Amino acid sequence: MKINRIFALSFFIILSLLLSPFLNSSVQAADTKSASISIPVSTGLIGSDNSAKTFLLDLPSGVNSSTVKTGTFKYSGNNSVVNAITVENGKIKITLKGNAKTETFSVTGKNGRDNFISNPGNSIWRYADGRRWQINDYDERLDTNKSYNANAQDSSTPSVKPPERVVTTKSVPVDPGQATWSKNGVNTVPYSSIIQSSIQLMSLALEGDSGKVSAKNGKFIITYTVPSSHVRPEQVSDNFEKGQWVEGRLYYVLLPYYFTANAKVTTYSYGGLVTFDYGLPDEATLTGAAILEKPSPNPVKFEDKDVPVQINLKGELLAYKDSSNIEEWVFYAKEKGNESTLKTLKDYSKTLTSSKKIDFTIPKSKVKAPSITQEYELSVVVRFKKPVVTKTGTIISLKESYTVKAGVYTTPTPPGGDFPGPTSPPNPPRELKPPIALISAPKTIKAGQEFEASGAGSYDLDGFIKSYYWDTPNAEGELTDRPRGTLWYDKEHLGEQSLALTVLDDDSMAGSTSTEITVIEPVPNASIYAEGTLKQNRKVIIRSYSSSPTHYPLVDSKTKITITAVSGGTNADIKYSGSLNGVPSKDVLFKKPGRYKATIYVENTLGLSASSEVSFDIVPDEKPFAYFTLPGSAYRNPADGNQATISIDDMSYSPDKDIVDRRLWEYRYDSNNNGNFADESWVIFSNENLDRLNLKVRDVGQYLVRLTVFEEFGQPTIDEFVTQDDRQSINSDITQNAIERIFKVKNQAPDVDWSW
């Protein structure tokens, strides 16, 4: 029995030793501590390059990479982790797969970050006699320039300036594919994501001149007054007369413009938290953080007022437990290089952690375009009552320092640069950082189509970009030592092409990058729409929005438009003048409602072609609705020749927004008092389109009133294809009960006097 007890005790001890590692695995060791780092929240990232991202996260202040227990890394968030989380070069490295989301939003297309500028103008030439000027003017209807002569209005010979004239010119905008498309001026969107049918031209006010600008048929029509603010010499044509005082000038305007559209893109988002354990130091150590809480976001957009700054400065004692020996916590903060801004806060709590929020202000007078960065120097100090003995000696206080940057910008978009919250204490000497080269260019472009290649997004973390060096094999255009320029590829260089950029910073350090552009066949884009009022007997504009690469334009004479009936109407109900071939648009009228289809064929100078079609519905022209109110009875008035007055208020209307152009008012009198009006004749009492009127009648009895309403088109039409019969009309016999349209005329009762 004793042997069995010894055996059982021995077995229990052995089993406990074997299981002890497992029993303790869920308990954090006393010499370790948990920490977490937030992954910067990023949303709305565009492009396949953002489908996965690698983040290099700074370790929390006071945590050394050698103390991180890599086996404890955990990610919490909505993204998926690609490969393992590791520590590289003193930072936590994590690669995440982006959360994909397809969305549609509004975008603008500009020349990089700027508006496009067009400079169309008119040739104004002085004749040899010095007193006459030839004025060249654009005829929009014929799409050509015409000229006429005008006498000088000044007294000089030769005349110094031409007479004032209102002239018209046209300007063809760049192809939308050349624009840099972006959301809110920040996130660049590839042209392949633009919904072509949503592209619209948007003009701004002329620079330096006044005038009228309209966008028609894919081009701008500008009307302004010459002489304008902008002029340059121009060579007159060979067939213009010769003489001493002949002079050619081109007066022009500067028209800023841009595009708007909708884009359908896949965006990616990132966020989450990385947690891990790390080993604690084995002697008293001060750690903490300086967290910028205001402004948020940082940098912040300037709003013409002082900018509040708030920094949360924290301190924490590690590997020290005797809180009763703590005398005070002291927090220092100031603007870098400005001792007069020093702020000192104290905390006398007997705690192992302490924090203070410190407020500053960036005065609005200090904010200068394009941005300002204010740096703050901060320190946290903990003092002990009695000296603390460590391996390296005794200490009476510990100190940790930090820097924080707060930024304010005035430009439409935040400037490049880093505005961190907490930063590690400075570690001189400064380590030079090479610049980061970035290229912005379309991923896909048609041969012959001009596009902008930009390196303006390149930046230098510790200085500025000094020089740009481009390598653009097989590309046409100018792009040398500038941050951006216009390029294009000819039809002989289809396929994948490369662009390379090297930037040099103010420390003579270089950074390089490259990108690939796929050049595709320069097939034109065929696009056609039905515009105007899509209603029976109204003007509908069948308009082409087709385009082709700049260097391989469309051949106008090859354009062919067809319009056919699908249902409801016939081809005979489609009315237009002239030919549908070789025109950018055509005014069309449809005699009957129904579904119709328009197709377009276009061809460019290379013989490449494209077709498109659009189906649309022509709604019927609805009849008006006739309705009015009147009293049920009225008395004859002896003071008005025994006439009874009936006040009538009309409430007729057009349900499809046409115009009530005429009202015909009639009545019938039940002369034999048999209650039947069918045997009575109609009498017109108003044909003046009145909606409020008085009817005066003398005979006692019943009357029936009728109103006929006649419409006029409320939207543009084509007069040569409509008649008066095409205007809709209706009378109240159809729309209103007869009982509501009958009134009775009565005699007033006689006055009786019993006073004799």
Residue pairs with C-beta under 8 A, 6 or more apart in sequence:
28 34
28 277
31 279
31 280
31 282
32 69
32 277
32 278
32 279
32 280
33 277
33 278
33 280
33 318
34 275
34 276
34 277
35 59
35 60
35 63
35 275
35 276
35 277
35 278
36 273
36 274
36 275
36 276
37 57
37 58
37 59
37 60
37 92
37 273
37 274
38 271
38 272
38 273
39 55
39 57
39 77
39 94
39 96
39 270
39 271
39 272
39 273
39 274
40 55
40 270
40 271
41 269
41 270
41 271
42 53
42 268
42 269
42 270
42 271
43 267
43 269
43 270
44 183
44 187
44 267
44 269
45 53
45 98
45 187
45 267
45 268
45 269
45 270
46 183
46 187
46 188
46 189
46 190
46 193
46 265
46 266
46 267
46 268
47 190
47 443
50 98
50 268
51 97
51 98
51 100
51 268
52 82
52 95
52 96
52 97
52 98
53 95
53 96
53 98
53 268
53 270
54 93
54 94
54 95
55 93
55 94
55 95
55 96
55 270
56 88
56 89
56 91
56 92
56 93
57 91
57 92
57 93
57 94
57 274
58 91
58 424
59 65
59 68
59 90
59 91
59 92
60 287
60 289
61 287
61 288
61 289
61 400
61 402
61 422
61 424
62 285
62 286
62 287
62 288
62 316
62 318
62 400
63 278
63 287
64 278
65 87
65 90
65 91
67 278
67 279
67 280
68 87
68 92
68 276
68 277
68 278
69 276
69 277
69 278
69 279
70 85
70 86
70 87
70 276
72 275
72 276
72 277
73 84
73 85
73 92
73 274
73 275
73 276
74 274
74 275
74 276
75 81
75 85
75 94
75 96
75 272
75 273
75 274
76 272
76 273
76 274
76 275
77 96
77 271
77 272
77 273
78 99
78 269
78 271
78 272
79 96
79 97
79 98
79 99
79 270
79 271
79 272
80 96
80 97
81 94
81 95
81 96
81 97
82 95
82 96
82 97
83 95
85 92
85 93
85 94
85 274
86 92
86 93
87 93
92 274
92 276
94 274
96 270
96 272
98 268
98 269
98 270
99 268
99 269
99 270
100 266
100 267
100 268
101 266
101 267
101 268
101 269
102 264
102 265
102 266
102 267
103 264
103 265
103 267
104 195
104 262
104 263
104 264
105 183
105 262
105 263
105 265
106 183
106 260
106 261
106 262
106 263
107 181
107 182
107 183
107 189
107 194
107 260
107 261
107 262
107 263
108 181
108 182
108 185
108 258
108 259
108 260
109 176
109 179
109 180
109 181
109 194
109 199
109 258
109 259
109 260
109 261
110 116
110 179
110 180
110 182
110 185
110 258
110 259
111 117
111 179
111 180
111 452
112 180
112 452
112 454
112 456
112 484
113 180
113 185
113 412
113 413
113 456
115 204
115 256
115 257
115 258
116 173
116 174
116 179
116 256
116 257
116 258
117 207
117 254
117 255
117 256
118 171
118 173
118 220
118 254
118 255
118 257
119 230
119 252
119 253
119 254
119 255
120 169
120 170
120 171
120 220
120 222
120 252
120 253
120 255
121 169
121 228
121 230
121 250
121 251
121 252
121 253
122 135
122 136
122 137
122 138
122 167
122 169
122 226
122 250
122 251
122 252
123 134
123 136
123 234
123 248
123 249
123 250
124 133
124 134
124 135
124 136
124 162
124 226
124 227
124 249
124 250
124 251
125 133
125 134
125 136
125 234
125 236
125 240
125 246
125 247
125 248
125 249
126 132
126 133
126 134
126 158
126 159
126 162
126 245
126 246
126 247
126 248
126 249
127 133
127 134
127 149
127 241
127 243
127 245
127 246
128 241
128 242
128 243
128 244
128 245
128 246
129 243
129 245
130 152
130 157
130 158
130 159
130 244
130 245
131 151
131 152
131 157
131 158
131 159
132 149
132 150
132 151
132 152
133 149
133 150
133 151
133 152
133 159
133 162
133 163
134 147
134 148
134 149
134 240
135 147
135 148
135 149
135 150
135 162
135 165
135 167
135 226
136 145
136 146
136 147
136 167
137 145
137 146
137 147
137 148
137 165
137 167
137 168
138 144
138 145
138 146
138 167
138 168
138 169
138 170
138 221
139 145
139 146
139 168
140 168
140 170
140 216
140 221
143 170
150 162
150 163
150 165
151 163
152 159
152 162
152 163
153 159
153 163
153 164
154 160
154 161
157 245
158 245
158 247
161 227
162 226
162 227
162 249
162 251
164 225
164 226
164 227
165 225
165 226
166 223
166 224
166 225
167 223
167 224
167 225
167 226
168 221
168 222
168 223
169 221
169 222
169 224
169 252
169 253
170 219
170 220
170 221
170 222
171 219
171 220
171 222
171 255
172 218
172 219
172 220
173 201
173 218
173 219
173 220
173 257
173 259
174 450
174 550
175 449
175 450
175 547
175 549
175 550
176 191
176 194
176 199
176 259
176 261
176 547
177 191
177 442
177 445
177 446
177 449
177 451
177 549
178 449
178 450
178 451
178 452
178 486
178 550
179 191
179 258
179 259
180 188
180 440
180 452
180 454
181 188
181 189
181 190
181 191
181 193
181 194
181 259
181 261
181 263
182 188
182 189
183 189
183 263
185 412
185 413
186 413
188 440
189 263
189 265
190 265
190 442
190 443
190 444
191 442
191 444
191 445
192 442
192 443
192 444
193 263
193 264
193 265
194 261
194 262
194 263
195 261
195 262
195 263
195 264
196 525
196 527
197 527
197 529
197 545
198 260
198 261
198 262
199 259
199 260
199 261
199 545
200 215
200 259
200 260
200 261
201 215
201 218
201 220
201 257
201 259
202 257
202 258
202 259
202 260
203 213
203 215
203 220
203 255
203 256
203 257
204 255
204 256
204 257
204 258
205 256
206 213
206 222
206 224
206 253
206 254
206 255
207 253
207 254
207 255
207 256
208 228
208 229
208 230
208 253
208 254
209 224
209 225
209 228
209 229
209 230
209 253
209 254
210 224
210 225
211 222
211 223
211 224
211 225
211 253
212 222
212 223
212 224
213 220
213 221
213 222
213 223
213 255
214 220
214 221
215 221
217 543
217 544
217 584
217 585
218 544
218 545
218 547
218 584
220 255
220 257
222 253
222 255
224 253
226 251
227 251
228 251
228 252
228 253
230 251
230 252
230 253
230 254
231 249
231 250
231 251
231 252
232 249
232 250
232 252
233 247
233 248
233 249
233 250
234 248
234 249
234 250
235 248
236 246
236 247
236 248
240 246
240 248
280 318
280 319
281 318
281 319
282 319
283 319
283 390
283 391
284 317
284 318
284 319
284 320
284 388
284 390
284 395
284 398
285 317
285 318
285 319
285 320
285 398
286 315
286 316
286 317
286 318
286 380
286 382
286 398
286 399
286 400
287 315
287 316
287 318
287 400
288 313
288 314
288 315
288 316
288 355
288 380
288 400
288 402
289 312
289 313
289 314
289 402
289 421
289 422
290 311
290 312
290 313
290 314
290 378
290 402
290 403
290 404
290 421
290 422
290 423
291 311
291 312
291 314
291 421
291 422
292 298
292 309
292 310
292 311
292 404
292 405
292 406
292 419
292 421
293 310
293 311
293 312
293 357
294 308
294 309
294 310
295 307
295 308
295 309
295 406
295 407
295 408
298 405
298 406
298 407
298 419
298 421
299 371
299 373
299 406
299 407
299 408
299 409
299 414
299 415
299 417
299 419
300 307
300 407
300 408
300 409
301 408
301 409
301 410
301 414
302 364
302 367
302 408
302 409
302 410
304 364
305 364
306 361
306 362
306 363
306 364
307 361
307 362
307 364
307 367
307 406
307 408
308 359
308 360
308 361
309 359
309 360
309 361
309 362
309 374
309 376
309 406
310 357
310 358
310 359
310 360
311 333
311 357
311 358
311 360
311 376
311 378
311 404
312 355
312 356
312 357
313 331
313 333
313 355
313 356
313 357
313 358
313 378
313 380
313 402
314 353
314 354
314 355
314 380
315 329
315 331
315 353
315 354
315 355
315 380
315 381
315 382
315 400
316 352
316 353
317 326
317 352
317 353
317 382
317 398
320 352
320 388
321 352
323 350
323 351
323 352
324 350
325 384
325 385
325 386
325 388
326 349
326 350
326 351
326 352
326 382
326 383
326 384
326 385
327 348
327 383
327 384
327 385
328 346
328 347
328 348
328 382
328 383
329 346
329 347
329 348
329 349
329 354
329 380
329 381
329 382
329 383
330 344
330 345
330 346
330 347
330 380
330 381
330 382
330 383
331 344
331 345
331 346
331 347
331 356
331 358
331 378
331 379
331 380
331 381
332 342
332 343
332 344
332 378
332 379
332 380
332 381
333 342
333 343
333 358
333 360
333 376
333 377
333 378
333 379
334 341
334 342
334 343
334 376
334 377
335 341
335 360
335 374
335 375
335 376
335 377
336 375
336 376
336 377
336 403
341 360
343 358
343 360
345 356
345 358
347 354
347 356
354 380
354 382
358 378
360 374
360 376
360 406
362 372
362 374
362 406
362 408
366 372
366 374
367 408
367 410
368 410
369 410
369 411
370 409
370 410
370 411
370 415
371 407
371 408
371 409
371 410
371 411
371 414
371 415
372 407
372 408
372 409
373 405
373 406
373 407
373 417
373 419
374 405
374 406
374 407
374 408
375 403
375 404
375 405
376 403
376 404
376 405
376 406
377 401
377 402
377 403
378 401
378 402
378 403
378 404
379 399
379 400
379 401
379 402
380 399
380 400
380 402
381 397
381 398
381 399
382 397
382 398
383 396
383 397
384 395
384 396
384 397
387 394
387 395
387 396
388 394
388 395
388 396
400 425
401 425
401 426
402 422
402 423
402 424
402 425
403 423
403 425
403 426
404 420
404 421
404 422
404 423
405 418
405 419
405 420
405 423
406 419
407 414
407 415
407 417
407 419
409 415
416 457
416 459
417 459
417 461
418 461
430 462
432 462
432 507
432 509
433 460
433 461
433 462
433 509
434 505
434 509
434 510
434 511
435 458
435 459
435 460
435 461
435 463
435 465
435 503
435 504
435 505
435 509
435 510
435 511
436 458
436 459
436 460
436 461
436 511
437 455
437 458
437 501
437 502
437 503
437 511
437 512
437 513
438 455
438 457
438 458
438 459
438 513
439 453
439 454
439 455
439 499
439 501
439 513
439 514
439 515
440 452
440 453
440 454
440 455
440 456
440 457
441 451
441 452
441 453
441 454
441 499
441 515
441 517
442 451
442 517
443 516
443 517
443 518
444 517
444 518
444 520
445 451
445 488
445 489
445 517
445 518
445 519
445 520
446 519
446 520
446 521
446 522
446 523
446 549
447 488
447 489
447 490
447 491
447 493
447 494
447 519
447 520
447 521
447 522
447 549
447 552
448 488
448 489
448 490
448 491
448 522
448 548
448 549
448 550
448 551
448 552
449 488
449 522
449 549
449 550
449 551
450 477
450 486
450 487
450 488
450 550
450 551
451 486
451 487
451 488
452 484
452 485
452 486
452 487
453 470
453 472
453 479
453 484
453 485
453 486
453 487
453 499
454 483
454 484
455 468
455 470
455 483
455 484
455 501
455 503
456 483
456 484
458 465
458 468
458 483
458 501
458 503
458 511
459 465
460 503
460 505
460 506
462 507
463 505
463 506
463 507
464 505
464 506
465 483
465 503
465 504
465 505
466 504
466 505
466 506
467 481
467 503
467 504
468 481
468 482
468 483
468 501
468 502
468 503
469 481
469 501
469 502
469 503
469 504
470 479
470 480
470 485
470 499
470 500
470 501
471 498
471 499
471 500
471 501
471 502
472 479
472 487
472 499
472 500
473 497
473 498
474 489
474 493
474 497
475 487
475 488
475 489
475 497
475 499
476 487
476 488
476 489
476 490
477 485
477 486
477 487
477 488
478 485
478 486
479 485
479 486
479 487
487 499
488 549
488 550
488 551
489 497
489 517
489 519
490 551
491 521
491 522
491 552
491 606
493 519
494 519
494 520
494 521
495 518
495 519
496 516
496 517
496 518
496 519
497 516
497 517
497 518
497 519
498 514
498 515
498 516
498 517
499 514
499 515
499 516
499 517
500 512
500 513
500 514
501 512
501 513
501 514
502 510
502 511
502 512
503 510
503 511
503 512
504 510
505 511
521 608
522 548
522 549
522 552
522 604
522 606
522 608
523 608
523 609
523 610
524 546
524 547
524 548
524 549
524 554
524 602
524 603
524 604
524 608
524 609
524 610
525 546
525 547
525 548
525 610
526 546
526 600
526 601
526 602
526 610
526 611
526 612
527 544
527 545
527 546
527 547
527 600
527 612
528 542
528 543
528 544
528 545
528 546
528 561
528 598
528 599
528 600
528 612
528 613
528 614
529 542
529 543
529 545
529 614
530 540
530 541
530 542
530 543
530 596
530 598
530 614
530 616
531 540
531 541
531 542
531 543
532 538
532 539
532 540
532 541
532 715
532 716
533 539
533 540
533 715
533 716
534 540
534 616
534 617
534 618
534 619
535 593
535 618
535 619
535 620
535 621
535 656
535 715
536 590
536 591
536 592
536 593
536 618
536 619
536 620
536 621
537 589
537 590
537 591
537 621
537 713
537 717
537 721
537 722
537 726
538 589
538 621
538 713
538 715
538 716
538 717
539 587
539 588
539 589
539 715
539 716
539 717
539 718
540 587
540 588
540 589
540 590
540 618
541 585
541 586
541 587
541 588
542 561
542 563
542 585
542 586
542 588
542 598
543 584
543 585
544 559
544 561
544 584
544 585
544 600
544 602
546 554
546 559
546 600
546 602
546 610
546 612
547 554
548 554
548 602
548 604
549 604
552 604
552 605
552 606
552 608
553 604
553 605
554 602
554 603
554 604
554 605
555 603
555 604
555 605
556 582
556 584
557 581
557 582
558 582
558 601
558 602
558 603
558 609
559 581
559 582
559 583
559 584
559 600
559 601
559 602
559 603
560 580
560 581
560 600
560 601
561 580
561 581
561 583
561 586
561 598
561 599
561 600
561 601
562 580
562 598
562 599
563 574
563 576
563 580
563 588
563 596
563 597
563 598
564 571
564 574
564 596
564 597
564 599
565 571
565 573
565 574
565 594
565 595
565 596
565 597
566 594
566 595
566 596
566 597
566 615
567 594
567 595
568 592
568 593
568 594
568 595
568 618
569 590
569 591
569 592
569 593
569 594
569 596
569 618
570 592
573 590
573 591
573 592
573 594
574 588
574 589
574 590
574 591
574 596
575 588
575 589
575 590
575 591
575 718
575 721
576 586
576 587
576 588
576 589
576 718
577 587
577 720
578 586
580 586
587 718
589 717
589 718
589 721
589 722
590 596
590 618
591 721
592 618
593 617
593 618
593 619
593 620
593 621
594 617
594 618
595 615
595 616
595 617
595 618
596 615
596 616
596 617
596 618
597 613
597 614
597 615
597 616
598 613
598 614
598 616
599 611
599 612
599 613
600 611
600 612
600 613
601 609
601 610
601 611
602 609
602 610
602 611
603 609
619 656
621 656
621 658
621 726
621 728
622 654
622 655
622 656
622 728
623 711
623 728
623 729
623 730
624 652
624 653
624 654
624 655
624 658
624 660
624 709
624 711
624 728
624 729
624 730
625 652
625 653
625 654
625 655
625 709
625 730
625 735
626 652
626 707
626 708
626 709
626 730
626 731
626 732
626 734
626 735
626 736
627 650
627 651
627 652
627 732
627 735
627 736
628 648
628 649
628 650
628 651
628 652
628 705
628 707
628 732
628 736
628 741
629 648
629 649
629 651
629 740
630 646
630 647
630 648
630 649
630 705
630 741
630 743
631 646
631 647
631 743
632 742
632 743
632 744
633 743
633 744
633 745
633 746
634 644
634 645
634 646
634 743
634 744
634 745
634 746
635 644
635 745
635 746
635 747
635 748
636 642
636 643
636 644
636 698
636 700
636 745
636 746
636 747
636 748
637 643
637 644
637 645
637 748
638 748
640 696
641 698
642 698
643 696
643 697
643 698
644 696
644 697
644 698
644 745
644 746
645 694
645 695
645 696
646 694
646 695
646 696
646 697
646 703
646 743
647 692
647 693
647 694
648 665
648 692
648 693
648 694
648 695
648 705
649 691
649 692
650 663
650 690
650 691
650 692
650 707
652 660
652 663
652 691
652 707
652 709
653 660
654 660
654 711
654 714
656 714
657 714
657 715
658 711
658 712
658 713
658 714
658 715
658 728
659 711
659 712
659 713
659 714
660 689
660 691
660 709
660 710
660 711
661 689
661 710
661 711
661 712
661 727
662 687
662 689
662 709
662 710
663 686
663 687
663 688
663 689
663 690
663 691
663 707
663 708
663 709
663 710
664 684
664 686
664 687
664 707
664 708
664 710
665 684
665 685
665 686
665 687
665 690
665 693
665 695
665 705
665 706
665 707
666 682
666 683
666 684
666 685
666 705
666 706
666 707
666 708
667 682
667 683
667 685
667 695
667 697
667 703
667 704
667 705
667 706
668 677
668 680
668 681
668 682
668 683
668 703
668 704
668 706
669 680
669 683
669 697
669 699
669 701
669 702
669 703
670 676
670 677
670 680
670 701
670 702
670 703
670 704
671 680
671 699
671 701
672 679
673 701
673 702
675 702
677 702
677 704
680 704
682 706
685 695
686 693
695 705
697 703
697 745
698 745
699 745
700 745
700 746
700 747
701 744
701 745
702 742
702 743
702 744
702 745
703 742
703 743
703 744
703 745
704 738
704 741
704 742
705 732
705 741
705 742
705 743
706 731
706 732
706 733
706 741
707 731
707 732
708 729
708 730
708 731
708 732
709 729
709 730
709 731
710 727
710 729
711 727
711 728
711 729
712 727
713 722
713 727
732 741
